[in-house]
């Protein structure tokens, strides 16, 4: 972390500035932001930024393997398998904990990964508001790959809208306006024009989908999918009430729902690199490690940290009745590297990639960060603390900003 920028930021921070910052973030929104935004951004050094890029490249290499879909076929639950899968995910989200290695160096360590979109719209607005309210130096940005804000939004639009009209592409979630991430949905609509709809808003005629605008039907040619099937798991009859989106439909998925499962914890045992913790499928474990205190047990098919066993015992492992659906992962110990007024705070950095149709590989585009004082990263584990929550990583860039409309490869 950049100690010079941290010292300056903390010296100039006041609760009043933070209050004004949150007010600025909420101004003009349909509803106030439903999750906690941290009091500070993260300031990355060039060295740590470069380590993140290397770590991401190691993971992308595996996803680019010709046999990746074959390796991950078991990851897709038959109950939630959706027809007409394409050949690559349009989004990648890679979560890295900020840790200390055996030599005392600050390094990223992979925590989880997703073939699913994240806060691609909100993070741009968040960075702008940090700049406006806290005098972040103008040479500090949140983009990678030579992107600036304009080029980033062009790439986002290329990925989601493609050659279609924005009105033909809908951002869809189970009940989009009521999601905690709805702020991201409507900021995305502001940036690229895609309307926001709920699952129940979809209408089917033959194999085509429609939604209504002022009572008039509008054909849907692409769905920017934000729906996670875990959120409708509790309603087994859901598709008796709404369109069954698993069937073959004349619609493009951005990104296809199957990629949520393929690029996930399921991918971890196939990855290699200096920044990848040792991970095994539990059913392939030949011997229980003697140092179980250095491992964590994770269910493959859950999200938001649910079901994770941090303090693993031999009995925990022996009592798992579906070991093929669990992984045993080397524990990642976060280092409290962000200096708050009253002590260190742990950090997780999420690298966000965009992979539009026609590009040979994904482009590392932007980042998201989360600060934590709890035992785990995430809102539910940090409810009683300050200087925690969602934020963004600022860094300098050695690359020249790419020109508008430049190809993303």
N, C-alpha and C positions, 0 to 999 in steps of 0.2 A: 504494500500500500504506500502511496505517496505521502511521506511525512510532512513535507513542506506545505502542501495544499491542505492536509488535515489540520495542521496547527493554525493556519490562517482561518480556515472555516470555523473551527471551534471557538477561536478568539472572537469572531464576529457574530456567532450564533446567539440569538435571543428567543425566548418563548414567544414573544410578540411577532417576530419574523416568521416563526413556524406557523402560528395561527393565521397570519396573512397569506402565507403560502398555501395552506389547506383551503382557505377561502377562495383563493385564486384558482386552485385546481377544480373546485366545485362550481365555479361561476359558469353559468350557461348550460349546465348539465340537467338532464331530466330528473335525476335523483342524486343525492350526495353519494360520493364514493363509498362502497359498502365494505371495504377492507382497509386495514390500517396502512397508512403511508408513513415511512420512517422519517425521522427528523433530519436525516443526512443522506447524501449520496455516498458512493464508494469512489475513491480516487485510486485508479490503478497505475502502477509504474509500467514503463515500456517493457521491462523484463517480464513482469507477470502477465501482461497482455499477450506477449509473444508465446509464453508457455501455454496459455489458454488456446491460442491458435493451433499450436502443435498438437495439443491434446484433442482438439476437435477434429483435426485432420486424420489422426489415428483412427478415430471412430468412423468417420465418413468413409475411409478405405474399406472397412468391413461392410458397410451398407451398400457400397458400390460393387461388391463381389457379385459375379453372375449368378451364384447359387444362393444368394441371400434369402430369396423368397422360399426356396426349398428348405433352408435351415430353420426358418421361422414359421413354417406351415402349421405346426402344432400350437403356435401361439394364439391363433384366431379361434375363439370359441364357436362351435358350430351354431349355437343358438343365436349368435350375433353376427354371423358371417353375412356380408353384403355382396350382392352380385356386381359384376362389371368392374372388378378391381383393375386399376392401372398398374404401370410398371415402376413407379417410384413415389415416395411421399413428397408432397409439396412443401412441407414444413418439418423442421427438426428442432427440437429443444433439448439441449444437453446441460444438465445441472452438475456443477462442480463445487465441492466444498473447498474453502481456503484452509490449507493445512500446513503443518510443518513436517518435513521429511527427517530421516534419521541423522542427516548432516546439519539440521537446523535451518534448512532453506524453506522459504514459504513457497508452496506449490499447490496447484489445483489437483483435486482428486474427484473422479467421476462418482456421482451419487446415483443419478437416474437419467434416463433419456426417454424421449417421446417422439413419435411420428405424428404430431398433433400440434395445432396452432396454440400460441400463447398471446400475450398482450402486445401484439404488433402495432396497434394503434395507440394505446394508452402510454407506452413508454416514450414515444416521441413527444407527446404533450407533457409528460412528467419532466423530461429533460428540459424542455422550454421553460417550464415554471420554476425549476431549480435555478436556471440561468437568470430569470427575471427577478427572483426574490432573494437570492443569496450571492449575487455577483460572482458566479462561477467564471473563471477565466475563459475568454472566447476561444482559446485554442484547445479547450477540453470538450470532447464530443463523445457520443455514445455509439457511433457507427464504426463498422469494420469494412474491409475490402475497398477502401477508397471512396466509400459512399458519403454523400452529404444528405441533408434532409430531403431535398428535392429529388435526388436520384434514388434515395431509399423509397420514397412514396411511389415513384415510377415503377420500381421493381416490385413493390407490394401490389400495385395495380396489375402489373403484367402477370404476376403469379395468380391472383385471385380472379380478376376479370378477364384477362387474356384478350381475345379478339371480340368478345361479346360486348353488348351494351350493359352498363352497370345495373339497369333495371331488370335485366335478364339473369342476374346473379344475386342470390339471396344469402345472407348470413343467417344460419338456422341453428337454433338450440331448442331444447325441450320446452322451455318457457322463457325465451330470450329476455324479455324486458325485466324479469324478476331475478335473473342470475346475478351473483355478486360481481361478475365480470361484465355486466351490461354496459358499464362506462366505456370499456374497450370496444364493444359492439358499435356504439353510437359514434364514437370517435372515428372508427374505421369507416362508417357510413359517411362521416364528414369529409374524410380524406379521399375516398375513392368512389363514393356514391352507391355502395351496395345496401339495399334495404335490409332491415332486421325483421325476421319472422320467427314465430314459434312453430314447433312440430305440428300443432293442431291447426295452423293456418294453411298447411299444404292441402291442395285439392288435386285429385287424380281423375284424368280422363284417358282411358286406354293405358298406354305406358308413359303418358306425359303428365307433368306436374305443373300446377298453377298456384298463384296467390292472388289476392284481390287488392286493388288500389282504388280507393273511392268507389267501391262496389264493382269495378270492372276487372275481369280476369286478365292476368298477365302471365305469359308462359315463362317457366323457369328452365333455363338451359344449364346453369351451374349452381351447385350448392356449396357455399363456403361453410363447411361443417364444423360446428362447435359443440355438437351433441356427443356426450359420453354415455354409453349404454348402461354403465353402472347407475346412472341417475334415474333410469326407468326400470331397473331390475326388480324393484319392489312392486311393480304393477305388471303381473304376468299377462294381463289381458290388454295391454296398452295398444297393441296393433288391431284390436277389435274396435278401437275408438278413433284411431287416426290412421293416416296412410302408412302402410307397411313399407318402410324405406329399404328393407332388405331385398325386395324383389327386383327383377330386371326392369329398370326404368330408363327412359330416354333422357338421361341427365348426366352431366359430368360432376364428379365429386372433387372438391378441392379442400382438404385432401380426402382420399377414400377412407371410410371408417376402419377398414381392416388394418391400415398402417398404424393405428393407435396401439394395436396389439403386437404387430411385428417389431416395431421400434419401441422397445419398452424394457422393463427389467428382464424380460425373456432374452434380450440380446446380450446382456452382460457377460454370460459365460463364453461368448464367442469373441470378445474383444481382447486386444492386447495393446500394451503401451506403458510407458513409465507412469502415466497418470490414471491408470485403470486399476482399481482394487481387485485382488484375486476373488473370483466368483465361480461357484459350482452349482449345478442343479443338484438339489438335495437327493434325488433318487440315484444319482451317479456318484455320490459320496462313498468312497471305499473305506475311509476311516475317519472317525470323529476327531477333529484337531484337539490336541492336548491344551491349547491356549484358547479355549472357546470365548474367553473374555475379550478377545480381539476380533470377534465376528458378530454379525447381526443376521437374523433370520427374517426373510421377507417373502410374503405371498406374491406370486406372480400376477394374480388377477385382482388387484385392488388398487385404489388410487388415493392420493392425499395422505399417504403415510399410514393408512388404516391397516391394522393387523401385524405391523412390524414388531418383532421381538428383539429388543436391544440387548438385554442381559440374558444371553442364551445359556441354557443348561442342557446336559445330555438328555434329560427327560423331555425337554421341549422338542428335541429332534426325534426322539423315539415315539413321541405321542402324535406326531404328524401322520395322519392316515392317507394323505395324498401327496407324498414327497415329490412327485413329478411336477407339482404346481408350486414349488417353493425353491428359493435359492439361498445358499449360505454364502454371505459376502463378507470379505475382510472389512472390519470396522474402520470407518473414516472418522478421525478425531479432528474436529474443527479447531482452529487456532483463533482466539479472540483478537483479531488484528486491527479492527476498527476501534479507535480510541474515542469513547464517549466521555462526557464530563465526569462520570463516576466509574469508569473502568472499561475493560475491553468487551467488544461485541463480536459474535461469530458471524461469518458471511458465507453466502452461497451465491454463485454467479451462474446465470443461465444464458448460454449462447443460443441465439435464435437465427436459424437459417431459412432462406427462401429458395425454392427450387421450381421455377416456372417450367411449363411444358416447353420442350425444345432445347433446354439447357442440358449439358452433359453431366453436370454435377451441381450440388447446392452451393449457394453463396452465403457465407457468414455475413450477416447484415447488422445485427443490433444485439443489445443485451438487456437483461433484467437481473436485479440483485435482490436478495432478501437478507435482512439482519435478524439475528436471534440471540436471546439470552437463555432460552429454555433448553430442555434436553434434546429437542428436535426442532428443525426449521418448520415454520408454518404457524398460521394465525392461532390455531387452537392451543398451541403449546407456549404462546407468548402473550397471553391476554393481560397479564398483570405487570407488564414492563413498558418502559418508554425506550426510545432510540432503537426500536425494532420495527419490522414490517417490510412492505414492498418498497423498493427503491431502484436505483439505476447506477451503473458503473461509468464514470467519466474517465477518459484517457486521451492522450495525445496520439496523433496519427502521423506516421512518417510518409504515408502515401498521399499523392495528390488526389483531391476529390474527383470522382469520375464525372464525365460530362453527362448532361441530361440526355436520356434516351439511348445511352451507350449500352451495348449488349452486356448482359449480366455475367457472361462467362469470363 
